[in-house]
Amino acid sequence: MARLFDIRNIIAALLGLYGLALLVAGLLPGLAEAGAGAAEHTADVTDLAAGSSANLWVGAALVLVAAGFAGWAAARPAARDRPDRESE
């Protein structure tokens, strides 16, 4: 139960969810443009400023950082307090 509420697991879950949301947001506009055919595309200010694949790159980075946090939590679990030791 203590591992469930480890802060590293909570951070990994939040970053993973945000990363997946950004990955989907980065993939869907590309799929919409691919299906648009010969429709005219107007330049969007956001596309000009940050690039059209910024959501995709940031989402992938967040998913990798979330995997790092989850791996860290799995490799080095939080030490549980032993009941036979008194706090000094």
RAKA-V111847 format. One record per helix or strand of 3 or more residues. SS is the DSSP state (@ for helix, = for strand). FROM is the first residue (numbers start at 1). TO is the last residue. Records with the same first field share a line. If there is no record, write none. Layout:
SS = FROM-TO + FROM-TO
//
This chain:
@ = 7-34 + 45-50 + 54-75
//
